[in-house]
């Protein structure tokens, strides 16, 4: 999609025309259909049994499955239309997760109907999360909200490679801590295991005595998987993430004075990631936001929504309607604003193009703007000639300098 056209009034006028002609109506229809899906699934997953019967709950899940498949069919059509472009758009991946997860959860509920099933509860939780955020994404078609969604995507694309580097470094530290703090002897969290391993969760668990240092502990807190989060590489990675956001409780069970290697790793992690890379990330975010034209990004985002409606929701004969797809579009523009825009284009040498020359000349006459494209071309050629002369003179001066140096040397 050409980004330059949306920097002009023509691109914005084209989008506004399509949106008013058919886009807003189809978008509202899609939004309403999704709201019915969201309402049915949320009601079935959230409302308790004392307010809704099991029969009604099952009907709501069945409606959710039907509506979910309707949305999923359009998403699958987009996928096969252009697979690479589909993956490039982050919202498409998010949409299909929301639809597939809600459909799978509804089917799983109808098959099991077990309210105490922990796996089902987790599915309901994530399904509601993705559907709620999907509802929020519908606001990206409106400029008041869409600008921020455009910033999120455009900035995310620019710092994606940096985030990959940051993630690899975090994994490297998680691996280092895992090797350093992994228990070397066998142990069981179900039975008390006494050994000399300092990384054994039983040796790290809190103990309570009668106040005598040399006495044996009277009570011992039973350790769990969080006592030593480095017994598993997955919890080790999560512990490093907690350290990144300032929570060092996962490392508080080891005395730093007795573990200098762990202290060195913590210092390296804080200096490299927390101090340097995180501040660098903030700087990159600021630069990316300043460099990006947010309104242009919003218009491109709206154009993509209109393109999806045209390709996958309009019927073939509707695409041939001249009222929706005319050959020429006329739009009104404020004379003062048009004069300022044309002067800006002239100053940036973007006005003199080979397209629509008669129309541009008529605009200059109507707005009483003095501009001679031929004179500008002559001036540009003279400037180019002067630059070439400067280059040739520089070369001659270099040769003279060399000759003078040779003469002085003799």
Secondary structure as the mmCIF struct_conf table of DSSP 4:
data_model
#
loop_
_struct_conf.conf_type_id
_struct_conf.id
_struct_conf.beg_label_comp_id
_struct_conf.beg_label_asym_id
_struct_conf.beg_label_seq_id
_struct_conf.end_label_comp_id
_struct_conf.end_label_asym_id
_struct_conf.end_label_seq_id
BEND BEND1 UNK A 3 UNK A 3
HELX_RH_3T_P HELX_RH_3T_P1 UNK A 4 UNK A 7
BEND BEND2 UNK A 8 UNK A 8
HELX_RH_AL_P HELX_RH_AL_P1 UNK A 9 UNK A 18
HELX_RH_PI_P HELX_RH_PI_P1 UNK A 19 UNK A 23
HELX_RH_AL_P HELX_RH_AL_P2 UNK A 24 UNK A 46
BEND BEND3 UNK A 47 UNK A 47
TURN_TY1_P TURN_TY1_P1 UNK A 49 UNK A 51
BEND BEND4 UNK A 52 UNK A 52
HELX_RH_AL_P HELX_RH_AL_P3 UNK A 54 UNK A 81
HELX_RH_AL_P HELX_RH_AL_P4 UNK A 83 UNK A 88
HELX_RH_AL_P HELX_RH_AL_P5 UNK A 90 UNK A 112
TURN_TY1_P TURN_TY1_P2 UNK A 115 UNK A 116
HELX_RH_AL_P HELX_RH_AL_P6 UNK A 118 UNK A 137
HELX_RH_3T_P HELX_RH_3T_P2 UNK A 138 UNK A 141
BEND BEND5 UNK A 142 UNK A 142
HELX_RH_AL_P HELX_RH_AL_P7 UNK A 143 UNK A 158
BEND BEND6 UNK A 159 UNK A 159
HELX_RH_AL_P HELX_RH_AL_P8 UNK A 160 UNK A 181
BEND BEND7 UNK A 182 UNK A 182
BEND BEND8 UNK A 185 UNK A 185
BEND BEND9 UNK A 189 UNK A 191
BEND BEND10 UNK A 196 UNK A 196
TURN_TY1_P TURN_TY1_P3 UNK A 198 UNK A 199
HELX_RH_AL_P HELX_RH_AL_P9 UNK A 201 UNK A 204
BEND BEND11 UNK A 205 UNK A 205
STRN STRN1 UNK A 207 UNK A 208
BEND BEND12 UNK A 210 UNK A 211
TURN_TY1_P TURN_TY1_P4 UNK A 213 UNK A 214
BEND BEND13 UNK A 215 UNK A 215
HELX_LH_PP_P HELX_LH_PP_P1 UNK A 216 UNK A 217
BEND BEND14 UNK A 218 UNK A 218
STRN STRN2 UNK A 219 UNK A 220
HELX_LH_PP_P HELX_LH_PP_P2 UNK A 221 UNK A 223
TURN_TY1_P TURN_TY1_P5 UNK A 225 UNK A 227
BEND BEND15 UNK A 228 UNK A 228
HELX_RH_3T_P HELX_RH_3T_P3 UNK A 229 UNK A 231
BEND BEND16 UNK A 232 UNK A 232
HELX_RH_AL_P HELX_RH_AL_P10 UNK A 233 UNK A 244
TURN_TY1_P TURN_TY1_P6 UNK A 245 UNK A 246
HELX_RH_3T_P HELX_RH_3T_P4 UNK A 249 UNK A 251
TURN_TY1_P TURN_TY1_P7 UNK A 252 UNK A 253
BEND BEND17 UNK A 254 UNK A 254
TURN_TY1_P TURN_TY1_P8 UNK A 256 UNK A 258
HELX_RH_AL_P HELX_RH_AL_P11 UNK A 260 UNK A 269
HELX_RH_PI_P HELX_RH_PI_P2 UNK A 270 UNK A 277
HELX_RH_AL_P HELX_RH_AL_P12 UNK A 278 UNK A 291
BEND BEND18 UNK A 292 UNK A 292
HELX_RH_AL_P HELX_RH_AL_P13 UNK A 294 UNK A 312
TURN_TY1_P TURN_TY1_P9 UNK A 313 UNK A 313
BEND BEND19 UNK A 314 UNK A 314
TURN_TY1_P TURN_TY1_P10 UNK A 316 UNK A 317
HELX_RH_3T_P HELX_RH_3T_P5 UNK A 318 UNK A 320
TURN_TY1_P TURN_TY1_P11 UNK A 322 UNK A 324
BEND BEND20 UNK A 325 UNK A 325
BEND BEND21 UNK A 327 UNK A 327
HELX_RH_AL_P HELX_RH_AL_P14 UNK A 335 UNK A 347
TURN_TY1_P TURN_TY1_P12 UNK A 348 UNK A 349
BEND BEND22 UNK A 351 UNK A 351
BEND BEND23 UNK A 354 UNK A 356
HELX_RH_AL_P HELX_RH_AL_P15 UNK A 357 UNK A 366
TURN_TY1_P TURN_TY1_P13 UNK A 367 UNK A 368
HELX_RH_AL_P HELX_RH_AL_P16 UNK A 373 UNK A 409
#
